[in-house]
Amino acid sequence: MPEILITPAAENDLVDIWAWIARDNREAADKVYAAVEQTCVALAAMPAMGTAYRAKRPRLRGIRLFPVKLFRISIIYYRETPAGIEIIRVLHTHMNARKRLARDAAT
């Protein structure tokens, strides 16, 4: 089975997404989290499924994006690795992904 690495920023995104949804509905938050996990497993098996992210910064080249299955308002930003994939961020479609990814590249 391919390896799925999750960056600290992506882990924080997942916690924030879960907490935001759980304020109103913990069961729904669990469903979204499970959908993210299922989508990551599918991406690890077929990394080329995602759309290439257009990046000017060298550290962001090779990133792909793919919507979370069943909850397409969340987008997984990831990179293929020799062993599987690395999840860079999980962001809501209304978030400024370019700004958040650029900030990650600066660190």
C-alpha positions in Angstrom: 0.0 0.0 0.0 1.4 3.4 -0.9 2.5 5.7 1.9 0.5 8.8 2.8 2.5 11.6 4.5 0.7 14.5 6.0 2.5 17.8 6.6 1.9 19.7 9.9 0.0 22.4 7.9 -2.3 19.8 6.4 -2.9 18.2 9.8 -3.8 21.6 11.2 -6.2 22.1 8.3 -7.9 18.8 9.0 -8.3 19.6 12.7 -9.7 23.0 11.9 -12.1 21.6 9.3 -13.3 19.0 11.7 -13.7 21.4 14.6 -15.5 24.0 12.5 -18.1 21.4 11.3 -18.3 19.7 14.7 -19.5 22.9 16.3 -22.9 22.3 14.7 -22.8 18.6 13.9 -20.1 16.1 15.1 -21.4 13.3 12.9 -21.1 15.5 9.8 -17.5 16.4 10.8 -16.6 12.7 11.1 -18.1 12.1 7.7 -16.0 14.9 6.1 -12.9 13.6 7.8 -13.6 10.0 6.6 -14.1 11.4 3.1 -10.8 13.2 3.2 -9.1 9.9 4.3 -10.8 7.9 1.5 -9.8 10.5 -1.1 -6.2 10.4 0.1 -6.1 6.6 -0.2 -7.4 6.9 -3.7 -4.9 9.6 -4.6 -2.0 7.5 -3.2 -3.1 4.6 -5.4 -3.4 6.9 -8.5 -1.4 10.1 -7.9 -1.9 11.4 -11.4 -5.7 11.8 -10.8 -5.2 15.3 -9.6 -4.9 18.5 -11.6 -1.4 20.0 -11.8 -1.1 23.2 -9.7 0.4 26.1 -11.6 3.3 27.3 -9.5 6.0 29.9 -10.0 7.9 29.1 -6.8 10.2 26.2 -7.3 9.2 24.6 -3.9 5.6 24.4 -5.1 6.3 22.7 -8.4 4.9 19.2 -8.6 1.9 19.9 -6.4 -1.4 18.5 -7.6 -5.0 19.2 -6.4 -8.1 17.1 -6.1 -11.5 17.7 -4.5 -12.6 15.6 -1.5 -15.0 13.0 -2.7 -18.6 13.8 -1.7 -17.5 17.1 -0.2 -16.1 19.0 -3.2 -15.8 22.3 -1.2 -12.6 20.9 0.2 -9.5 20.5 -1.9 -6.5 18.3 -1.2 -3.1 19.7 -2.3 -0.5 17.0 -2.6 2.7 15.9 -4.2 3.7 12.5 -5.4 6.7 10.9 -3.6 8.6 7.7 -4.4 6.7 5.9 -1.7 3.2 7.4 -2.2 2.0 11.0 -1.7 2.6 13.9 0.7 -0.5 15.9 1.6 0.5 19.5 1.6 -2.8 21.3 2.6 -6.5 20.6 2.7 -8.3 23.8 2.0 -11.9 25.1 1.5 -12.5 26.3 -2.0 -13.1 29.9 -0.7 -9.7 30.0 0.9 -6.9 31.8 -0.9 -4.9 28.7 -1.7 -2.2 30.6 -3.6 -1.4 32.7 -0.6 -1.5 29.8 1.8 0.7 27.6 -0.4 3.2 30.5 -1.0 3.4 31.0 2.8 4.3 27.3 3.2 6.9 27.6 0.5 8.5 30.5 2.3 9.2 28.4 5.4 
